[in-house]
Every structure is written in C-alpha cells, then in structure tokens.
Amino acid sequence: MARYTGPKSKIARKFGEAIFGDDKSFEKKNYPPGQHGQNRRRGKKSEYAVQLMEKQKAKYTYGILERQFRNLFSSANRSKGVTGEVLLQLCESRLDNVVYRMGISTSRRGARQLVSHRHITVNGELVDIPSYSLKAGDVVGVREKSKSLQTIQDSLAASNHVYEWITWNSEKKEGTFVSIPERIQIPENIKEQLIVELYSK
C-alpha cells in the first residue's frame, strides 16, 4: 500500500497551512523550512510553480500519491460537471477520508490505518481498501470487535465537526454517507482550478 511516510511539519510549513491537522511544531515555526526560511526573499513564483504547489497540497492533504491522483483526475475529466469540483468530490468519497470526517480517527493517516487493519465496515461488510469509493447511502461503521479500541473511543470523544453530507449514530458507532458533498461544503482550502490547468497542459 503506497503512501507518503515522510515528515509532516516540514510539508505543512512549505505550504503555510496545517494540512495534516493540529501540529504544535507548525504553530511554533509557521515559516518555510530550510536554513533561511524566515529571512529568505522569495521571488514571484511562475504560473507553473503555483499550479504545481496546489496539486501537491491536494495530494498531501488527502494522502494520495501521484499515479492515484492522476487516475482520479482522469475519472473527473471524463465525468459530467466541473472537472475540479468532481476531482475534490472523488477525494472526499474515499473511505479513508469519510472515516476521518466521521471522527473515527483524528487524521486521514490514522483513518487509512484503521481501514487497512480491517476495523471498518461498509454496509456491514469488512472493507480494507482505503481508496474504496463510497456511494450515496453507504453505511460506514466500526467492526463489532473494534468498538472497544481506545484510539477510536478517544477520537470520537474529541470529534466536534459536523458535515451536512454525513450522519453519525454514536450508539451504533456507524454513520451514513448521505450524499456526495457540493464544493461549497468541502472545507479544504484548495484551488482546484489550478490543478485542472496543470494537468491540461
């Protein structure tokens, strides 16, 4: 299972956003990494550099590597609708992302691990593929044997986000992926049009 395993704070500092969630290191050093991070005068970025940065930000945010991300873009490009919006909707429909959104894990990286370690069910069936694409109406839950896991309990207790396209039943520890979110409902700070322009070159 290919995934990014490198430093997180350094990447967050590169983009100037805590894209991996709460990060004390980023809060202390919210300037670019490197020896001259604070003082370096950075010239105006080229159009290509801006587009590339936006694509990298999206990939790191959702924990997707290049080949998978390119495949998602190809699917979005073939679909009806605005390509950039469809791309983000496909990212949001991934099982690991929905597990994170439901509060079962505090990070997408943790959510990916829960899925791959067979703690998560979809419509009552075990699914261990983090990139599994959910459809509207799918029910995502914690496997019966895993409901007592401390890490899941702690995460659910700390979760306070509410998303219009997801419902959650705390007693059953399961939620419903009600619908594919509209762009305005997706909270990520990603300029998807720049990604479309980059891949369209």
Disulfide bonds with the S-S distance in Angstrom:
none
